[in-house]
Amino acid sequence: EEDKPAFLQQVQLFSQAAIVIGPHGAALTNCLFSPAGCKVLEFPTKGHGIRLFRWVCNSVGHIHAFADGVESQYDGNYTIDDPAIDRIVDCVDALWHGRQDFFRERPCKLIDWERPSSS
């Protein structure tokens, strides 16, 4: 019961977001509460290769990009030095202005949930 107001505040905050920026992880799921067209910048994890949040964003009409050069091990911390901060600023600017060509191609294969008929 104590978490209820915090959760509702979280939903309200994300429902007004034009851009969401954060590391790969469960908290990024909150982008589901954002309006269609929200821009999502994800700090990826090295060696993990999962494109879950790109798929989620594609599914609900968001624009997703990875902040390359700002990575951590899956169970580690991010190291943010001056060049990484510059890279994040450049990524935010490119994402905000719709310059998808700025970002490295990372294909996301959408899952086809329909099974072919066996007949």
C-alpha positions as CSV (number, residue, x, y, z in Angstrom):
1,E,0.0,0.0,0.0
2,E,2.9,2.4,0.8
3,D,4.2,2.0,-2.8
4,K,0.9,3.0,-4.4
5,P,1.4,6.8,-4.4
6,A,5.0,6.4,-5.6
7,F,3.9,4.2,-8.4
8,L,1.1,6.6,-9.5
9,Q,3.5,9.5,-9.4
10,Q,5.9,7.5,-11.5
11,V,3.2,6.7,-14.1
12,Q,2.2,10.4,-14.2
13,L,5.8,11.5,-14.6
14,F,6.5,9.1,-17.5
15,S,3.1,9.9,-19.1
16,Q,4.4,13.4,-19.7
17,A,7.9,12.5,-20.9
18,A,9.0,13.6,-24.3
19,I,12.4,11.8,-23.8
20,V,13.6,9.1,-21.5
21,I,17.3,8.5,-20.9
22,G,18.7,5.6,-18.8
23,P,20.7,2.5,-18.5
24,H,19.5,-0.9,-19.7
25,G,17.4,-2.4,-16.9
26,A,14.0,-3.0,-15.5
27,A,13.4,0.7,-14.8
28,L,13.5,1.5,-18.5
29,T,10.2,-0.4,-18.7
30,N,8.5,2.7,-17.4
31,C,8.8,4.1,-20.9
32,L,5.6,2.1,-21.5
33,F,3.7,4.8,-19.7
34,S,5.1,7.5,-22.0
35,P,3.1,8.9,-24.9
36,A,3.6,7.5,-28.4
37,G,6.5,9.2,-30.1
38,C,8.6,9.5,-26.9
39,K,12.3,9.3,-27.6
40,V,14.2,6.7,-25.5
41,L,18.0,6.8,-25.2
42,E,19.4,3.6,-23.7
43,F,22.8,3.1,-22.2
44,P,23.6,-0.5,-23.4
45,T,25.5,-3.3,-21.6
46,K,28.6,-4.9,-23.0
47,G,28.3,-8.4,-24.2
48,H,24.6,-8.7,-23.4
49,G,23.3,-7.8,-26.8
50,I,19.7,-7.8,-25.9
51,R,17.4,-5.5,-27.9
52,L,14.4,-5.8,-25.6
53,F,13.8,-2.1,-25.1
54,R,14.2,-1.4,-28.8
55,W,11.5,-4.0,-29.5
56,V,9.3,-2.5,-26.7
57,C,9.7,1.0,-28.1
58,N,9.0,-0.1,-31.6
59,S,5.9,-1.9,-30.4
60,V,4.4,1.2,-28.8
61,G,5.5,3.9,-31.2
62,H,8.5,5.3,-29.4
63,I,11.8,6.2,-31.1
64,H,14.7,4.2,-29.5
65,A,18.5,4.7,-29.8
66,F,21.5,3.3,-28.0
67,A,24.2,5.7,-26.6
68,D,27.2,3.9,-28.0
69,G,30.4,4.5,-26.1
70,V,28.6,4.6,-22.8
71,E,28.5,0.9,-21.7
72,S,28.9,-1.3,-18.6
73,Q,29.2,-5.0,-18.0
74,Y,25.7,-6.5,-17.5
75,D,26.3,-6.7,-13.7
76,G,28.6,-3.7,-13.4
77,N,28.7,0.0,-13.1
78,Y,28.9,2.6,-15.8
79,T,32.1,4.7,-16.0
80,I,31.2,8.2,-17.2
81,D,34.2,10.3,-18.1
82,D,34.3,13.6,-20.0
83,P,34.3,11.9,-23.5
84,A,31.3,9.8,-22.4
85,I,29.4,12.9,-21.2
86,D,30.1,14.6,-24.6
87,R,28.9,11.4,-26.3
88,I,25.6,11.4,-24.2
89,V,25.0,15.1,-25.1
90,D,25.6,14.4,-28.8
91,C,23.2,11.4,-28.6
92,V,20.5,13.4,-26.9
93,D,20.8,16.1,-29.5
94,A,20.7,13.7,-32.4
95,L,17.7,11.8,-31.0
96,W,15.8,15.0,-30.1
97,H,16.3,16.3,-33.6
98,G,15.4,13.0,-35.3
99,R,18.9,12.3,-36.8
100,Q,18.7,8.5,-36.7
101,D,21.7,8.3,-39.1
102,F,23.9,9.5,-36.2
103,F,23.4,6.1,-34.4
104,R,25.1,2.9,-35.3
105,E,22.8,0.3,-36.9
106,R,21.7,-2.3,-34.4
107,P,19.0,-4.4,-36.1
108,C,16.0,-5.5,-34.0
109,K,14.1,-8.4,-35.4
110,L,10.5,-8.1,-34.4
111,I,9.0,-11.4,-33.3
112,D,6.3,-12.9,-35.4
113,W,3.8,-14.2,-32.8
114,E,1.7,-16.0,-35.3
115,R,2.6,-19.6,-35.9
116,P,2.2,-21.0,-39.4
117,S,-0.7,-23.3,-39.8
118,S,0.2,-27.0,-39.9
119,S,-2.3,-27.9,-42.6
